[in-house]
């Protein structure tokens, strides 16, 4: 089993006398069910595990009241509700559990944020602690496989990604990813999001996959897909809420010619991205190795920032109308860290002078295959 960084922290919270409801969110098949079942195995008291994938559970917990909850929960020290987003009005039900059953610790998981992140924030204000579980992060993988094995397989990770099942089934990566790219991407989207044209969603995903690391124009996408710009925007938002993609906005503050309106789109996992475009060719045969390296590093940095304790940053890319650019930018406490991603830089890379002059409080680093480890280290662990 691959040890996950958030496991020890959640275990500690579950052991405390004063506790809140724990929400565990993230993409499908990233190990949430495996993780909560480990909590059950480690629990000293009586436990109950139910999943929203079960139609009987969905029916029983939909719009359920306190008295109906009582015979289900009383006597249990730990209750785990997996795939909770599949239960209608689950936010109110979880609020009832938190308010009226203080002796039962409750853990709820969700593979999308349609219900669990958007519709329960108000009912569960002050009652919940949220955690996110992503595909395996680089430091988790090196801890499991060893530094030498992990780094010698770095090119494979750029091609096949970091999903647990992919990592644990070497040789079957293409088959696993074909299934993940189908089940993961569409199940929650078609169930919860206002997706009226599934075929457009598929085409949009493929178009975004081909534009990784580039600025995305909603106007161009709407013309390509022959749908209106608002539909493109709605579908991209839904893909974010399903933890398929995430957006990076432009940084603009001092210079008149800074780009301020476009966005870049990245995938949470390289393997899913490559499955969408149907390309698992080795790096030395690819024209998109730079985009794969950039997507890998930025998605891994996102995991690192989410898992790191007391680490809060704003993230951007930076570009001017004249074409000067920085791949990735972080701002923390008024200081900037700028990064350029180059898989194998043929010549030295310098920070654009206009950025250095406008924002003097900065650090700059080029991230190549020979020098990226510190960028992905998780602080506070």
C-alpha positions in Angstrom: 0.0 0.0 0.0 1.2 3.5 -0.8 1.3 5.7 2.3 -0.6 8.9 1.8 0.4 12.2 3.5 -3.0 13.1 4.9 -3.5 9.8 6.6 -1.6 10.6 9.8 -3.2 14.0 10.2 -6.8 12.5 9.8 -5.9 9.7 12.1 -4.8 12.2 14.7 -8.1 14.2 14.4 -10.2 11.0 14.7 -8.4 10.3 18.0 -9.2 13.6 19.6 -12.1 14.0 22.0 -13.4 17.1 20.3 -14.0 16.4 16.7 -15.7 17.7 13.5 -17.1 16.0 10.5 -14.3 15.1 8.1 -14.8 15.6 4.3 -12.4 13.7 2.0 -12.7 15.1 -1.5 -10.9 14.4 -4.8 -11.0 12.6 -8.1 -12.3 9.1 -8.5 -9.9 6.2 -8.0 -7.3 8.2 -6.1 -7.5 5.9 -3.0 -10.3 7.5 -0.9 -12.1 4.3 -0.3 -8.8 2.5 0.5 -7.9 5.2 3.0 -11.2 5.3 4.9 -11.2 1.5 5.2 -7.8 1.8 6.8 -9.3 4.2 9.3 -11.9 1.6 10.0 -9.3 -1.1 10.5 -7.4 1.1 12.9 -10.5 2.2 14.9 -10.8 0.8 18.4 -14.6 1.1 18.7 -17.5 0.0 16.6 -17.6 1.1 13.0 -20.0 1.3 10.1 -19.2 1.8 6.4 -21.8 2.6 3.8 -21.5 3.9 0.2 -23.7 6.1 -1.8 -23.1 3.9 -4.8 -25.6 1.5 -3.1 -29.1 2.4 -4.2 -30.5 1.2 -0.9 -28.2 3.6 1.0 -29.2 6.5 -1.4 -32.9 5.8 -0.7 -32.4 5.4 3.1 -30.4 8.6 3.6 -32.2 10.9 1.2 -34.1 13.6 3.2 -33.7 11.5 6.4 -34.6 13.0 9.8 -33.0 12.8 13.2 -35.2 10.0 14.6 -34.6 7.9 11.5 -30.9 8.5 11.8 -30.8 7.4 15.5 -31.1 3.6 15.0 -28.5 3.7 12.2 -25.8 5.8 14.0 -26.2 5.2 17.8 -23.7 2.9 19.2 -21.1 3.5 16.5 -17.8 5.3 17.2 -17.0 5.8 13.6 -19.3 6.1 10.6 -18.0 6.4 7.0 -20.2 7.4 4.2 -18.4 6.9 0.9 -19.4 8.6 -2.4 -21.7 10.8 -0.3 -22.3 13.2 -3.3 -24.7 10.6 -4.8 -27.2 11.2 -2.0 -29.7 14.1 -2.5 -29.5 16.9 0.1 -26.6 15.2 1.8 -25.4 18.5 3.3 -28.5 18.8 5.6 -28.1 15.1 6.5 -24.5 15.5 7.5 -25.4 18.6 9.5 -27.9 16.5 11.5 -25.2 13.9 12.2 -22.7 16.5 13.4 -25.2 18.3 15.6 -27.2 15.5 17.1 -24.7 12.5 17.3 -21.6 14.0 18.9 -20.3 10.6 20.0 -20.1 9.3 16.5 -17.2 10.4 14.4 -18.3 10.9 10.8 -16.1 10.7 7.6 -17.8 11.5 4.3 -16.0 11.1 0.9 -16.9 12.6 -2.5 -15.4 12.2 -5.9 -16.8 15.5 -7.1 -17.5 18.9 -5.7 -20.9 19.3 -7.3 -22.7 18.4 -4.1 -20.0 18.1 -1.4 -18.2 21.4 -2.0 -20.9 23.6 -3.4 -24.1 22.6 -1.6 -22.9 21.8 1.9 -20.8 24.8 2.8 -23.6 26.7 4.4 -25.2 23.7 6.3 -21.8 22.6 7.6 -20.2 26.0 8.4 -17.9 25.5 11.4 -18.7 21.8 11.5 -16.3 20.3 9.0 -12.7 19.8 8.1 -11.9 19.3 4.4 -9.1 17.2 3.0 -8.3 16.5 -0.6 -6.8 13.3 -2.0 -5.3 13.5 -5.4 -3.4 11.0 -7.6 -0.3 9.9 -5.8 2.1 12.8 -5.3 5.8 12.6 -6.2 7.0 12.5 -2.6 4.5 9.7 -1.7 5.8 7.7 -4.7 9.5 8.1 -3.9 8.7 7.1 -0.3 7.0 3.9 -1.6 9.2 2.9 -4.5 12.5 4.5 -3.4 14.2 7.5 -4.9 16.3 5.5 -7.4 13.3 3.6 -8.8 11.0 6.6 -8.9 13.5 8.9 -10.6 14.6 6.2 -13.1 10.9 5.9 -14.1 10.3 9.7 -14.4 9.7 9.5 -18.1 7.0 6.9 -17.5 5.3 9.2 -15.0 5.1 11.9 -17.6 3.4 9.5 -20.0 1.2 7.3 -17.7 0.7 9.6 -14.7 0.3 8.9 -11.0 -3.0 7.2 -10.4 -2.5 4.5 -7.8 -3.9 1.7 -10.0 -1.6 2.8 -12.8 1.5 2.8 -10.5 0.6 -0.7 -9.1 0.0 -2.3 -12.5 3.1 -1.8 -14.6 2.6 -3.1 -18.1 -1.1 -2.6 -18.0 -1.1 1.2 -17.9 -2.9 1.8 -21.2 -5.8 -0.5 -20.3 -6.1 1.0 -16.8 -6.0 4.6 -18.2 -8.6 3.8 -20.9 -11.0 2.8 -18.2 -10.2 5.6 -15.8 -10.5 8.2 -18.6 -14.0 6.9 -19.3 -15.3 6.2 -15.8 -13.7 9.1 -14.0 -14.4 11.8 -16.5 -18.0 11.2 -17.2 -19.7 9.5 -14.3 -20.2 12.5 -12.0 -20.3 15.0 -14.8 -23.3 13.4 -16.5 -25.0 12.8 -13.2 -24.7 16.2 -11.6 -23.5 18.8 -14.0 -25.7 20.5 -16.6 -24.2 18.6 -19.5 -26.7 18.5 -22.3 -24.3 17.5 -25.1 -22.0 14.7 -23.9 -20.4 14.6 -27.4 -19.3 18.3 -27.0 -17.8 17.5 -23.6 -15.6 14.8 -25.2 -14.5 17.1 -28.0 -13.8 19.9 -25.4 -11.6 17.6 -23.3 -9.6 16.5 -26.3 -9.1 20.2 -27.4 -8.0 21.2 -23.9 -5.6 18.2 -23.8 -3.9 19.4 -26.9 -3.6 22.9 -25.5 -1.9 22.0 -22.1 0.5 24.8 -21.2 -0.9 27.2 -23.7 -3.4 30.0 -23.2 -7.0 28.9 -23.8 -9.4 31.1 -25.8 -13.1 30.4 -25.1 -13.9 32.2 -28.3 -11.7 29.8 -30.3 -13.1 26.8 -28.5 -16.7 27.9 -29.1 -15.9 28.2 -32.9 -14.1 24.9 -33.0 -16.9 23.1 -31.2 -19.8 25.1 -32.8 -21.3 26.0 -29.5 -21.7 29.3 -27.7 -19.0 30.7 -25.4 -21.1 30.3 -22.3 -21.5 26.6 -22.9 -17.7 26.3 -23.2 -17.3 28.2 -19.9 -20.0 26.1 -18.1 -18.4 22.8 -19.3 -14.9 23.9 -18.2 -16.2 24.8 -14.8 -17.9 21.4 -14.5 -14.6 19.7 -15.4 -12.9 21.7 -12.7 -15.6 20.6 -10.2 -15.1 17.0 -11.2 -11.3 17.3 -10.5 -10.4 16.6 -14.1 -8.7 20.0 -14.9 -7.7 23.1 -13.1 -7.1 26.6 -14.4 -4.2 29.0 -13.9 -4.8 32.7 -14.2 -2.5 35.5 -15.4 -0.6 37.7 -13.0 -1.0 41.4 -13.8 -0.4 44.4 -11.5 2.2 46.9 -12.6 2.7 46.8 -16.3 0.3 48.1 -18.9 1.2 45.5 -21.4 0.7 42.5 -19.1 -1.8 39.8 -20.2 -4.7 39.9 -17.8 -7.7 38.0 -19.2 -6.7 34.6 -20.5 -6.3 31.3 -18.7 -4.2 28.2 -18.9 -5.7 24.8 -18.4 -3.9 21.8 -16.8 -4.9 18.3 -16.1 -4.6 16.8 -12.6 -2.9 13.8 -14.2 -0.7 13.3 -17.2 -2.0 9.8 -17.9 -5.6 11.0 -18.2 -4.4 13.8 -20.6 -2.5 11.3 -22.8 -5.4 8.9 -22.8 -7.7 11.6 -24.1 -5.3 12.3 -27.1 -4.5 8.6 -27.6 -0.8 9.1 -27.4 1.5 7.0 -25.1 4.6 7.3 -27.3 8.0 7.6 -25.6 9.2 11.1 -24.9 12.0 11.0 -27.5 9.3 10.5 -30.2 7.0 13.3 -29.0 6.6 16.9 -29.9 4.8 17.7 -26.7 7.4 16.7 -24.1 7.6 20.3 -22.9 3.9 20.5 -22.3 4.0 17.1 -20.5 6.8 18.3 -18.2 5.0 21.6 -17.5 1.7 19.8 -16.7 3.5 17.2 -14.5 5.3 19.8 -12.5 2.4 22.2 -12.0 0.0 19.5 -11.1 2.5 18.0 -8.6 3.1 21.5 -7.1 -0.6 21.8 -6.6 -0.7 18.6 -4.6 2.4 19.7 -2.7 0.8 23.1 -1.8 -2.5 21.5 -0.7 -0.7 18.9 1.4 1.9 21.2 3.0 1.0 22.6 6.4 0.7 26.4 6.8 1.6 27.0 3.2 -0.6 29.5 1.5 0.3 30.9 -2.0 -1.4 32.5 -4.9 -0.5 30.9 -8.3 -0.3 32.4 -11.8 1.4 32.5 -15.1 2.8 35.7 -16.5 3.0 37.0 -20.0 3.2 40.4 -21.8 1.7 41.3 -25.1 5.3 41.3 -26.5 5.6 37.6 -25.7 7.8 37.7 -22.6 6.5 35.0 -20.3 7.0 33.0 -17.1 5.6 29.5 -17.0 4.6 29.5 -13.3 4.5 32.1 -10.6 3.7 31.9 -6.9 3.1 34.9 -4.6 3.4 34.6 -0.8 3.6 37.4 1.7 4.5 39.9 -1.0 7.3 37.9 -2.4 7.4 36.1 -5.8 8.8 32.8 -6.8 9.1 32.4 -10.6 9.7 29.1 -12.4 10.5 28.1 -15.9 9.9 24.4 -16.9 12.5 23.0 -19.3 12.8 19.2 -19.6 16.3 19.5 -21.0 17.3 23.1 -21.5 19.7 23.6 -24.4 20.8 27.0 -23.2 20.5 29.1 -20.1 17.2 30.6 -19.3 16.9 34.1 -17.8 14.0 35.9 -16.0 12.5 38.6 -18.3 14.0 41.9 -17.4 10.7 43.7 -17.4 9.4 41.4 -14.7 12.5 41.7 -12.6 12.3 45.4 -12.7 8.6 45.6 -11.9 8.7 43.0 -9.1 12.1 43.2 -7.4 11.1 40.9 -4.5 11.5 37.6 -6.4 13.3 34.3 -6.7 13.8 32.6 -10.0 14.5 28.9 -10.8 14.6 26.8 -13.9 13.1 23.3 -13.4 14.7 20.6 -15.5 14.8 16.8 -15.2 18.1 17.2 -13.4 16.8 19.9 -10.9 13.2 19.6 -9.8 13.2 17.7 -6.5 13.1 20.6 -4.1 10.1 22.1 -6.0 8.0 19.0 -5.1 9.1 18.5 -1.5 6.3 18.8 1.0 7.1 21.2 3.8 6.1 20.7 7.4 6.1 16.9 7.2 
